[in-house]
Amino acid sequence: MTRSAILRRVLVVAVLAAAAAAIWFATRPEPVTVVVATVDAGRVETTVANTRAGSVSACRRAKLAPPMGGRIEKLEVKEGDRVRAGQVLLELWRDDLVARELVATEAAASARSRVREACALADIAIRAAARARQLRDKGFISEESVDRANNEATAKRAACDSAKAQVDEADARLRASRADTTRTVLRAPFDGIVAEVNGELGEYLTPSPPGIPTLPAIDLIDDSCLYVSAPIDEVDGARLKVGMPARITLDAYRGRHFPGHVRRIAPYVLAVEKQARTVEVEVEFNEPGEARQLLVGYSADVEIILEARDGVLRIPTSALLPGNRVLRLGADGVLEARTIDTGLSNWEYTEVKAGLARGDRVVTSLERAGVKAGVKALAESPQPTKDAAPAGRQ
């Protein structure tokens, strides 16, 4: 065989090899791009969360208004002021009631003066009756004179008692007049901050009649005690108990958790049209000092911890497939479907009782829709298999 023939054969073989390599490269399976997590030990909790956003509420909040209507004469506070219990917030015009109170005061003073007069006359009559009895015993006066003196003493004593009763009546009238005057003064029932004032000097303030809600004169909030009120689905409500630990998160403080506990569970289920039936749950802050910077009305979410275990094997819940299966990434880069025995679980972590070991790597997410469908079929196969695409990147 000539040298040229050998070269031609070598060239043909090289061309065929290059074509085969090109065909293999073009038709080779693409690596599955997955995100994996390592099985480790940690804390796993079973939690219940609110179905709709809750809100921060104050333990004491009063929408105050005087019990009677009238024109605002004095407005002692403005929005944002801090007040103490018993402090005057506003006063209505009350000159007429003050005048009536003055009349009642003078009437009470006059009644006391009459008591002194009547009782003094009664004492004189009693002493005169005693002297008359002494004179009768000595025979200087008749029995009729003694009877007259005794009757006069009895009458004077009765007049004294009547005058004292009139004093009590006058005092009662004075208290009633003062009560009417007090109704025109609005005082703070507790320490707090003035959230809203509805009214100005000279305006006429009308109390809310039954069935017709009107704006309160002053909205007072005790911001020293705050809690979160949140609706929990009725299905989860039966598992809740007062005192259970909870975590509070607020949209205004993203990434921060406030520890708390359940302080109250509503004794009824709230049914609102076109909404799920819920149970209202109140969660109190464990550290009231941390809640002082919060504002009433902040939207908040709560996670109530039903059960928790520390130091158990766990995987991200996102790695769990239907049928309690996971995709384990082997050392050779091949995905393997495994069935595991699970324990406690929440939206973040799931406890692994059997089926995985510490340090194993499981798939938490896939990056291409086509690959997701293939791996889903792999996970739903009857028996664990290793016939899966190689994982090219972790």
Secondary structure, 3 states (H helix, E strand, C coil): CCHHHHHHHHHHHHHHHHHHHHHHHHHCCCCEEEEEEECEEEEEEEEEECCCCEEEEEEEEEEECCCCCEEEEEECCCCCCEECCCCEEEEECCHHHHHHHHHHHHHHHHHHHHHHHHHHHHHHHHHHHHHHHHHHHCCCCCHHHHHHHHHHHHHHHHHHHHHHHHHHHHHHHHHHHHHHHHCCEEECCCCEEEEEECCCCCCEECCCCCCCCCCCCEEEEEEEEEEEEEEEEHHHHCCCCCCCEEEEEECCEEEEEEEEEEEEECCCCECCCCCCCEEEEEEEECCHHHHCCCCCCCEEEEEEEEEEEEEEEEEEHHHCECCCEEEEECCCCEEEEEECEEEEECCCEEEEEECCCCCCEEEEEECCHHHHHHHHHHHCCCCCCCCCCEEEEC
